[in-house]
Amino acid sequence: MRMLNLHSLMFILCIALSGVTSAAALITVPGYEGTAVGISCSYDTGYESYEKYLCRNDCGNNDVLVTTTERKKNRYSIDDDKEKHVFTANISGLTLTDAGKYWCGVTRNGKDIYTEVKLLVGKDSCCDQSTRLQSYEDSSVDLSCPYEQKDQNNVKYICRGNQPSTCLQQALITSNNKQKGPFSLADNEVSRKFTVTITSLTQKDSGPYLCGVRRHPGLDVFTAVSLEVNEWCCVESTELSAIVGRPLSIQCPYPPQHRDNRKFLCKGDHRKNCTDVMIQSRFSLQYNFSSSSFSVMITEVKAEDAGTYWCGSDSQWRVGNYTKIHLSLDFSQQTILPSPVGSKTTSIPDRNVKDAAHVPSVGIILPTVGVIVLLILLISVVLIYKYKCRRAQGTKVIEKRNQTKVEEMIDVAEIYENHDAAACSKQGTSKQHSPYHQDDDVYQNFSAEDIYCNESYIKAKR
């Protein structure tokens, strides 16, 4: 008993020598590396005008970090709220070596008033291990967070990222408010786990999360979860190529649990704007229950069929082993007309649905060329026939003209013969009747040409 009293007297003596004469309850302040922390200490009424300070270790003269007289020194600053009777000392740029014992002091004549402070500094990153989860768009996921027995009544929360220093301030949901938008929190005290459910997931929800348990005083406890949200159909994606005008078969697997569901094939860039194409007569569906799949047959592929398709087996579009199909058109076997000499040939590349619709079909080009060739042949036959008819008519005209000329020449010859006979007769008469010899001269004045003209005149009059 005497030994106990002796130790107590020695402790009181040490306090007196250090200038600190009274103590209050211990204050525990948590902080994180690289951040700032505030240490708040209260005092009684009547000490508003007294100097306040923050010191470390035994609070000797060299241990004083900052006072209200200078207000700021290096990484330390201090503010005094005289109305609330609370002064706050701030430490910025915390390091792990800043952890330890501090004192809040109030200077007064005689013996100072002090309050002990325990500063905890933790790393502002978490954690070495993380639980990995995967889910899909528009579905939900449960994030399970364990905790210790002593934290059963403490506040639980969850935040995005991996920084403990800001997690509580940026909490998505806490156990004080168990429903907030797509987030809900349920605490199972028996299994000592709280579960956060996230609904209507999107790919933006992917990333790290921290499950936090509030510990006061002290540093909060965290567990890490990594969530990956995949594209809804991410199970399988298929690339298909088809030729316009030919048939095509599309294979579509489906989850076994969708065996009795209505199967369909729809078209669209995203399943949310997908249009069922099975209403078209060119599309037909065939089942293969043994392989948990169905096939869609397109009897004749058209240019507008290019695009993205989805094999569906659930009208509610719940997550399953669906297939996303990209269908492109192949124009490599399309007939190309020969180009004129000196001209350039332009090839037709693969196009999407809109461009492919403008490409002419081989079934249209060939009949058109045939009609043009038949027209050219028909026109050539008509021209040749007309040419032969005109030539035959010209030959007949020439023959008639030649016949007419021959007849005219015969008539002229007869005239000349008559003229010679007449001349001979005249000569005989002139020898017998020489007195009339001058009549012979008169007749000789007429030429053969004059006689021919007269003969023609006589025939005309006849």
C-alpha distance (Angstrom), angle and dihedral (degrees) to the residues before:
residue distance angle dihedral
M1 . . .
R2 3.77 . .
M3 3.81 89.8 .
L4 3.83 90.3 54.1
N5 3.79 92.0 51.2
L6 3.77 89.9 48.9
H7 3.79 92.8 54.5
S8 3.78 91.1 47.6
L9 3.79 91.5 51.6
M10 3.80 91.1 50.0
F11 3.84 91.9 51.4
I12 3.81 91.4 50.1
L13 3.77 89.7 48.8
C14 3.82 91.8 52.8
I15 3.78 90.8 51.3
A16 3.77 91.3 49.5
L17 3.78 91.9 50.6
S18 3.78 91.1 51.4
G19 3.79 92.3 53.5
V20 3.81 95.6 -116.2
T21 3.75 111.3 118.3
S22 3.83 108.0 171.4
A23 3.78 138.9 28.7
A24 3.79 138.7 -152.2
A25 3.81 133.3 -161.7
L26 3.83 118.4 -53.5
I27 3.82 115.4 -97.0
T28 3.83 118.2 -150.2
V29 3.80 115.5 -158.6
P30 3.85 122.3 -173.7
G31 3.79 122.9 -152.7
Y32 3.79 140.1 166.9
E33 3.77 131.5 -128.6
G34 3.79 113.8 -90.6
T35 3.79 94.5 15.4
A36 3.82 134.4 93.6
V37 3.79 128.6 -106.2
G38 3.79 134.2 -162.2
I39 3.79 123.0 -145.0
S40 3.82 110.9 -158.9
C41 3.81 121.5 -163.4
S42 3.80 128.1 -179.9
Y43 3.82 129.2 -145.9
D44 3.77 137.4 -169.9
T45 3.77 127.4 -92.8
G46 3.79 112.9 -86.0
Y47 3.79 95.9 44.3
E48 3.83 96.8 83.1
S49 3.80 93.7 112.9
Y50 3.79 96.2 42.2
E51 3.78 121.9 105.1
K52 3.80 116.8 -101.1
Y53 3.80 127.5 -161.2
L54 3.82 147.2 172.5
C55 3.77 119.7 -129.8
R56 3.76 137.8 169.9
N57 3.79 138.5 -136.6
D58 3.85 110.1 -4.4
C59 3.82 91.5 -9.1
G60 3.78 95.5 -119.4
N61 3.79 122.2 162.0
N62 3.81 92.0 -86.0
D63 3.80 91.8 47.1
V64 3.81 96.5 63.4
L65 3.84 107.5 111.2
V66 3.82 102.1 -177.7
T67 3.84 140.0 -12.6
T68 3.80 134.8 -160.4
T69 3.80 87.6 -113.6
E70 3.83 93.2 66.5
R71 3.86 95.1 21.9
K72 3.84 95.2 -164.1
K73 3.78 133.2 44.8
N74 3.83 125.1 164.2
R75 3.82 107.9 -55.2
Y76 3.80 92.6 -9.4
S77 3.79 131.7 86.1
I78 3.83 134.6 167.1
D79 3.82 136.0 -156.4
D80 3.80 128.8 -171.1
D81 3.80 120.7 -149.7
K82 3.78 100.0 -164.5
E83 3.81 94.1 -177.9
K84 3.80 92.7 57.6
H85 3.81 93.0 33.9
V86 3.82 90.8 -127.9
F87 3.77 129.0 122.8
T88 3.83 122.2 -166.7
A89 3.79 126.7 -153.1
N90 3.84 115.0 -159.1
I91 3.80 127.1 -155.7
S92 3.82 117.5 -167.2
G93 3.80 129.9 -163.5
L94 3.77 94.9 27.4
T95 3.79 119.1 -154.0
L96 3.78 130.2 -169.6
T97 3.83 89.1 -106.1
D98 3.83 90.1 61.7
A99 3.79 89.8 72.9
G100 3.83 114.3 106.9
K101 3.81 144.5 68.6
Y102 3.81 123.8 -23.6
W103 3.81 135.3 173.0
C104 3.79 131.3 -139.4
G105 3.82 106.6 -150.5
V106 3.80 137.5 -169.5
T107 3.83 115.0 -159.0
R108 3.76 116.8 -137.2
N109 3.78 138.7 152.1
G110 3.72 109.1 -73.5
K111 3.77 112.4 -3.5
D112 3.85 124.1 18.3
I113 3.80 125.2 -130.8
Y114 3.79 116.0 -123.3
T115 3.81 141.5 -175.8
E116 3.81 121.5 -160.9
V117 3.83 117.9 -128.4
K118 3.79 128.0 -165.6
L119 3.81 112.6 -157.7
L120 3.81 118.5 -158.5
V121 3.83 119.0 -164.9
G122 3.79 121.8 -168.9
K123 3.80 135.0 177.4
D124 3.80 114.3 -87.5
S125 3.79 94.4 -133.4
C126 3.76 134.9 74.4
C127 2.91 143.0 -130.8
D128 3.79 144.7 9.2
Q129 3.81 90.1 -164.6
S130 3.79 129.3 37.3
T131 3.80 135.4 -172.8
R132 3.81 111.2 -125.5
L133 3.80 121.1 -145.9
Q134 3.81 132.8 179.4
S135 3.77 129.4 -161.0
Y136 3.80 141.6 152.0
E137 3.76 138.6 -108.9
D138 3.81 116.8 -78.6
S139 3.80 91.4 11.6
S140 3.83 128.7 102.2
V141 3.78 133.9 -114.2
D142 3.81 136.0 -162.2
L143 3.81 120.5 -138.1
S144 3.82 109.7 -158.9
C145 3.82 118.0 -155.4
P146 3.84 122.0 -173.1
Y147 3.82 124.2 -153.2
E148 3.81 139.0 -179.5
Q149 3.78 127.0 -95.0
K150 3.80 93.4 -109.1
D151 3.84 89.8 57.6
Q152 3.78 94.0 57.3
N153 3.81 94.4 110.9
N154 3.79 96.6 35.1
V155 3.77 125.0 106.7
K156 3.83 115.5 -89.7
Y157 3.78 124.7 -158.0
I158 3.80 144.4 157.6
C159 3.80 132.6 -141.0
R160 3.77 139.3 175.0
G161 3.80 121.7 -104.2
N162 3.77 130.5 27.1
Q163 3.82 104.7 -88.7
P164 3.82 113.1 112.5
S165 3.82 92.9 -169.6
T166 3.83 93.2 69.1
C167 3.80 100.8 25.5
L168 3.79 98.3 99.5
Q169 3.79 93.5 45.2
Q170 3.82 90.5 50.3
A171 3.81 96.8 39.2
L172 3.82 115.2 151.4
I173 3.80 90.8 -152.6
T174 3.83 137.9 -9.6
S175 3.78 135.8 -159.4
N176 3.80 87.5 -106.9
N177 3.80 89.3 64.3
K178 3.80 108.9 28.7
Q179 3.82 99.1 -177.3
K180 3.79 125.3 51.2
G181 3.79 122.0 152.5
P182 3.81 111.1 -59.3
F183 3.83 90.6 -9.9
S184 3.79 126.8 89.1
L185 3.82 130.4 172.0
A186 3.81 128.0 -151.7
D187 3.82 123.5 -177.6
N188 3.81 119.7 -152.1
E189 3.78 105.2 -166.1
V190 3.81 93.0 -176.9
S191 3.82 94.7 59.9
R192 3.82 90.5 30.1
K193 3.78 93.3 -127.9
F194 3.75 132.3 120.4
T195 3.79 119.1 -155.1
V196 3.79 127.3 -151.5
T197 3.82 115.0 -159.6
I198 3.83 120.2 -158.2
T199 3.82 117.0 -165.1
S200 3.83 132.7 -168.3
L201 3.77 91.9 29.5
T202 3.79 122.5 -158.9
Q203 3.77 130.1 -173.2
K204 3.82 87.7 -103.2
D205 3.81 87.9 69.0
S206 3.80 89.8 68.5
G207 3.80 116.5 110.5
P208 3.82 144.3 68.8
Y209 3.82 123.4 -36.2
L210 3.81 132.5 -171.7
C211 3.79 124.1 -144.6
G212 3.80 106.5 -152.7
V213 3.82 133.6 -164.7
R214 3.79 116.2 -164.0
R215 3.78 116.1 -127.3
H216 3.77 117.6 -173.5
P217 2.90 116.9 -143.7
G218 3.78 101.1 22.8
L219 3.78 141.9 30.8
D220 3.81 118.3 -43.0
V221 3.79 119.2 -110.9
F222 3.82 119.7 -121.6
T223 3.79 140.8 -169.7
A224 3.82 122.0 -168.6
V225 3.80 129.1 -131.2
S226 3.82 126.3 -174.0
L227 3.81 114.9 -156.0
E228 3.79 125.6 -164.6
V229 3.80 118.1 -169.5
N230 3.79 112.3 -165.0
E231 3.77 131.8 -161.9
W232 3.78 110.0 -79.4
C233 3.80 98.1 -110.7
C234 3.79 96.3 32.3
V235 3.81 93.0 134.7
E236 3.82 95.8 88.7
S237 3.79 138.4 -3.2
T238 3.83 121.8 -171.3
E239 3.81 132.0 -164.0
L240 3.82 116.2 -149.9
S241 3.81 132.4 -179.7
A242 3.81 124.7 -160.4
I243 3.80 138.0 -176.9
V244 3.79 118.7 -126.4
G245 3.78 112.3 -108.6
R246 3.80 95.6 20.7
P247 3.82 130.7 98.2
L248 3.82 124.2 -99.9
S249 3.81 134.6 -165.0
I250 3.83 121.2 -151.6
Q251 3.82 118.7 -161.2
C252 3.83 116.8 -147.6
P253 3.84 122.8 -174.1
Y254 3.80 118.5 -162.2
P255 3.83 136.4 -170.4
P256 3.82 114.3 -84.4
Q257 3.80 89.8 -122.8
H258 3.83 88.2 62.8
R259 3.82 93.4 59.8
D260 3.80 94.1 116.9
N261 3.82 96.3 37.8
R262 3.77 123.2 106.8
K263 3.80 109.9 -95.0
F264 3.78 122.8 -144.6
L265 3.79 144.0 161.7
C266 3.79 119.0 -135.0
K267 3.78 134.2 -178.1
G268 3.81 128.2 -136.7
D269 3.79 143.5 105.9
H270 3.81 89.3 -103.8
R271 3.77 131.1 21.1
K272 3.81 89.3 -119.3
N273 3.82 90.6 66.4
C274 3.79 96.4 34.4
T275 3.84 119.7 139.7
D276 3.80 121.4 -153.0
V277 3.83 109.5 -118.7
M278 3.80 97.1 -174.9
I279 3.81 89.6 92.1
Q280 3.82 88.6 74.0
S281 3.81 116.5 93.6
R282 3.82 91.7 -133.7
F283 3.83 90.2 65.7
S284 3.79 122.9 73.7
L285 3.82 130.9 174.3
Q286 3.81 128.6 -139.0
Y287 3.83 126.0 -173.2
N288 3.79 129.2 -138.0
F289 3.80 105.4 -177.0
S290 3.80 94.6 174.6
S291 3.81 92.1 64.5
S292 3.85 96.5 34.5
S293 3.78 91.2 -119.2
F294 3.77 142.4 105.8
S295 3.79 132.2 -155.4
V296 3.79 131.2 -141.4
M297 3.82 117.9 -149.7
I298 3.81 120.2 -154.8
T299 3.80 107.4 -161.5
E300 3.82 95.1 -160.4
V301 3.79 123.3 13.0
K302 3.80 115.2 -139.4
A303 3.79 130.6 -163.4
E304 3.80 92.5 -107.7
D305 3.82 90.9 57.6
A306 3.81 92.6 80.5
G307 3.82 114.7 107.1
T308 3.81 143.1 68.5
Y309 3.81 122.2 -35.6
W310 3.81 133.1 -172.2
C311 3.79 125.7 -152.0
G312 3.80 105.0 -139.5
S313 3.79 132.2 -165.2
D314 3.80 102.0 159.5
S315 3.80 125.0 58.7
Q316 3.82 89.5 -156.2
W317 3.83 90.8 55.8
R318 3.78 93.1 -131.3
V319 3.79 116.3 172.9
G320 3.78 113.8 -77.6
N321 3.78 144.4 132.1
Y322 3.78 94.4 -65.1
T323 3.80 124.8 160.8
K324 3.79 127.9 -129.8
I325 3.82 113.5 -154.3
H326 3.81 128.1 -163.6
L327 3.82 109.8 -160.1
S328 3.81 119.2 -164.8
L329 3.82 129.5 179.0
D330 3.81 125.3 -119.1
F331 3.81 115.3 -145.6
S332 3.83 95.6 171.9
Q333 3.83 92.2 107.3
Q334 3.79 95.2 49.0
T335 3.86 116.5 122.9
I336 3.82 114.0 -111.2
L337 3.84 119.9 -157.5
P338 3.86 116.3 -128.4
S339 3.78 114.0 -99.4
P340 3.84 123.9 -129.4
V341 3.83 117.5 -98.0
G342 3.79 110.8 -81.8
S343 3.77 94.6 18.4
K344 3.79 125.7 113.3
T345 3.78 122.7 -114.0
T346 3.79 115.2 -132.1
S347 3.79 116.5 -154.0
I348 3.79 121.6 -143.8
P349 3.82 109.9 -127.5
D350 3.79 126.0 -158.9
R351 3.76 110.3 -77.4
N352 3.77 138.0 -175.8
V353 3.78 124.0 -103.9
K354 3.80 97.0 -78.1
D355 3.87 96.2 49.7
A356 3.80 94.8 40.3
A357 3.79 91.6 58.4
H358 3.84 89.6 67.6
V359 3.84 96.0 54.3
P360 3.87 110.7 107.0
S361 3.81 115.9 -119.1
V362 3.82 122.1 -120.0
G363 3.82 88.7 -130.1
I364 3.82 89.3 63.5
I365 3.84 97.9 43.5
L366 3.83 98.3 52.6
P367 3.86 98.4 52.4
T368 3.81 89.8 47.0
V369 3.83 92.3 53.7
G370 3.83 90.4 48.3
V371 3.82 93.0 53.3
I372 3.83 91.2 49.6
V373 3.84 92.1 51.6
L374 3.84 92.1 49.4
L375 3.81 91.2 50.9
I376 3.80 91.5 51.1
L377 3.85 91.4 50.2
L378 3.83 92.5 48.0
I379 3.81 92.5 50.3
S380 3.85 90.6 48.8
V381 3.84 92.2 52.5
V382 3.81 91.9 49.6
L383 3.82 92.3 50.0
I384 3.81 92.8 48.8
Y385 3.83 91.7 49.2
K386 3.80 92.4 50.5
Y387 3.81 90.8 48.3
K388 3.84 92.3 53.6
C389 3.82 92.2 47.2
R390 3.80 92.2 52.6
R391 3.80 91.5 47.1
A392 3.83 91.8 52.0
Q393 3.79 91.9 49.6
G394 3.84 90.9 49.8
T395 3.81 91.1 53.3
K396 3.81 92.3 54.2
V397 3.80 92.1 50.0
I398 3.81 91.5 51.4
E399 3.83 90.9 49.8
K400 3.82 91.5 52.1
R401 3.80 91.3 49.0
N402 3.80 91.8 50.4
Q403 3.83 91.1 49.0
T404 3.80 90.9 52.0
K405 3.79 91.9 50.6
V406 3.81 91.2 50.2
E407 3.80 91.1 52.0
E408 3.78 90.4 49.2
M409 3.79 91.5 50.6
I410 3.81 90.5 50.8
D411 3.81 90.8 52.9
V412 3.79 91.2 50.1
A413 3.78 90.9 50.8
E414 3.80 90.7 52.8
I415 3.79 90.0 50.6
Y416 3.79 90.8 53.2
E417 3.78 91.3 49.1
N418 3.80 91.2 51.9
H419 3.77 89.2 47.9
D420 3.80 92.0 54.6
A421 3.78 92.1 48.6
A422 3.75 91.1 50.5
A423 3.79 91.0 49.4
C424 3.78 91.2 53.9
S425 3.80 92.2 49.2
K426 3.77 90.4 51.0
Q427 3.75 92.6 52.1
G428 3.83 91.7 54.7
T429 3.73 92.7 49.3
S430 3.79 92.3 47.2
K431 3.77 91.0 56.7
Q432 3.77 91.7 52.8
H433 3.77 95.5 42.0
S434 3.73 105.8 35.2
P435 3.75 92.0 165.3
Y436 3.74 88.9 69.8
H437 3.79 94.8 52.0
Q438 3.74 93.0 120.4
D439 3.84 90.7 69.4
D440 3.77 87.6 64.0
D441 3.78 89.1 56.8
V442 3.75 91.2 52.1
Y443 3.81 91.8 54.3
Q444 3.76 91.4 47.6
N445 3.79 89.6 59.8
F446 3.87 89.8 71.9
S447 3.81 115.3 86.6
A448 3.81 127.1 -147.5
E449 3.77 89.4 -107.5
D450 3.80 92.1 57.4
I451 3.74 90.7 49.0
Y452 3.88 90.4 50.9
C453 3.76 91.0 52.3
N454 3.77 91.7 49.9
E455 3.77 90.5 49.1
S456 3.77 90.5 52.8
Y457 3.77 90.0 48.7
I458 3.80 91.6 51.9
K459 3.83 91.8 50.3
A460 3.73 90.4 49.4
K461 3.73 91.8 54.4
R462 3.75 91.4 48.5
